[in-house]
Amino acid sequence: RASTSVLRCSASIAPDARAQFLTARARACYLTAQIDEAIAACREALEIWLALGDQRKVGENRGLLATFLWARARIEDAEREAEAAIALLEQHPPSAELAMVYGVLARLSGTNLESDDAILLGEKAIALAEQCGTEETLLRGEIAAGQELIERSMRGGADAGLDTVTSRGFISLGYGYAESGRLDEAARHFARGIHYCAERDLDLP
């Protein structure tokens, strides 16, 4: 389980440093399928950034919280956090954080590969990621923007060593084929995704 020793030692340090530790813990908990712990750590970090009045960090953490809530199937809560994050981050210059949140909202828009909303939001994430030079967000945005881009992002993820990007591509393709009634192809992509994740010990891509 994600260690709490650093957080215990961080109680006496500056609030912004503690918030950064909490965000790192939240990410680690998410990647090890400790979703409730990830949500709790992210909320605590969010409270600190709110108290400090750092709107960009508030937006970034609300975007992360949206991902963690999605993992708990709390879709409406996740959408609310993502939309709030975008409203905050759009008040600042284009950033990797805004690109990331557009990617999160694209994923929340549905699993259908033909979803107009998901494609539009994915394209926004891609454009911002290209502008900000953020490779991982670029690849994640491509996953939301259609089959051809999903497959391209999977190849890019594999080349860049971003296993979670590639594994999420298998999930997106599987859901997309299932939504369109192509169940054999959906099952094939899900099976490949399960094998890919098992080989890399990915509990939650």
N, C-alpha and C positions, 0 to 999 in steps of 0.2 A: 504493500500500500504506500501511497505517496507519503514521504516523510513530513512530520510536523515540527521537527527539531528546529529548523531555521525560523519558522514562524514564532516559536516560543521565544527564541533569542531576539526576534525583531520587535518585541513589544515596546522596547525603549528607544527605538530608532525613529528617524523622521517619518512622518505619515506617508509621504510619497514613496519612500523606499519600502515601507510595509505594504502599501498597496501593490507595488510591483511584485513583491514576494507572493502576495495573495493571488495575483493574476497568474503567476507562474505555477503556483500550486493548483489553481483551477484547471489550467491546461493539462497538467500532469494527471490530475484526477480523471479528467475527461478521457484522455488517451488510455487509461487503465480501467475504463468502465465504472468509475466511482462517480456516478453522475450527480447524486445528491450532494456529495462533498464538493464537486466542482461548482454546483449552483451556489452553495453556501459561501465558498471562498470568493466567488465572483461578486456576489451581493455585498460581501464585506468590503471588498476593494472598491466597489461602486459607491458605497456610502462615504468612503474616504475621499474619493475624487469629487463627489458632490460637495462635501464640506470644504474642500480646497478650491472649489469653483473652476476646476480644469475641465471645460466642456469637451475638448477633444478626447480626453481620457474617459470621460463619462460616456461619450458616444462609442468609443472603442469597446468599453466593458459591457455596454448594453448590447452591442453586436455579438460579443462572445456569449453573453447570457442567453441570447436568442438561440445560438447553436446548442447550448446545454439543455435548454427547455425543449428544443426539438427532439433531442435524444430521449427525453422523458415523454414524448408524444403529446406535449402541451403546446399544440400548434398555434392556437389563438394567442396564448401568452408570448410565444416566440415571435410571432408576427408583430405583436404590439411593441416588443422590445426592439426588433429590427427597424421598424418604421420610426420609432423615437430616435434611434441611433442615427438614421439617415437624416432626419430633420435637424439634429444637432451638427453632424459632420458637414452637411451641405452649407453651413454658415462659414466654413473655413475653406482655405485653398484645397484643391484636389489632393487626396492622400491615399496611401495604401489602406488605411483603416476604412475609408469610405468604400473603396473597391471591395474590401473584404465583406462589408455589411451588405452591399448590393448582391454579392454572391450568395450570402446566407439567405436573403429574401428571395432570390431566384429559386433556391432549393425549396424554400417553404411554399412557393407558389404552386407546387404540385410535382408529381413524378411523371406526368405525361410528356413524352418527348415533343409533342406538338403544341404544348402550352404556350400561347402567345405571351402571357405575362412573364413566364419563366425565361423565354427566349429574350424578350426585351430587357429584363433585368440582368440576365447573363451577359448580354451585349454591353450594357453599361459597365458591368464589373470588368469585362475584358478591356474596354476602352480606357478606363481609369488605371487598370493594372499596367497596361502598355505605357501610359503616360508617366506613371510613377516608377516603372521598372520593377514591378513586383511579380516575379515568376510564378510563385505558388498560387497567388490570387488569380493571376491570368489563367492558369490551368484549371482552377476550380470554377472560374466563370465560364470557361469553354464547356464544362460539363453540363451546365444549365442551358446551353444555347443550341442543342440539337445533336443528332447522332454523329454526323461527320466531325463536329468539334469535340464531342465526347471522346471519340476514338483518337483524335489528334492529341487531346489533353492526356489521355492514358499513355500514349507513346512518350510524350514530353515528360510526364511524371516518372515513368520508368527510367528515362535517360538521366533525369535530375536526381534520382534516388528518393523521390517523394512517394513513398509507398501508399500513404493514405489517399493521395490524389488518384492513383491508379485503381485502388480498391473501390473508391467511391464511384469511379466510372463503371465498374461492373454492376454496382447497385443501380445506378441510373439507367443503364441499358436494360437491366432485368425488369425494372419497374415500367419502363417505357414500352417494352415489348408486351408485358402483361396487360397494360392499359389498352393496347391496341389489339388484344386477343391473340397474339402470337405466343402462345404459352410454351411451346417446345423451345423456342429461342430464348424466352425469358428464363426458363429452368436451366438452360445451358449456361447463360451468363451468370445466374445466381450460383450455380455449382462451381464455375470457374472462380468467381469472387470468393466463395467460401474456402476453396483450396488455396487461393492466393493469400488470404488473410491468415489462415492456419499456418502456412509456411513461414509467415513473418511475425507470428504471435501478435496480430492486431486484434484486440478485443473490440474496439469500436472505431471504425474509420470515419 
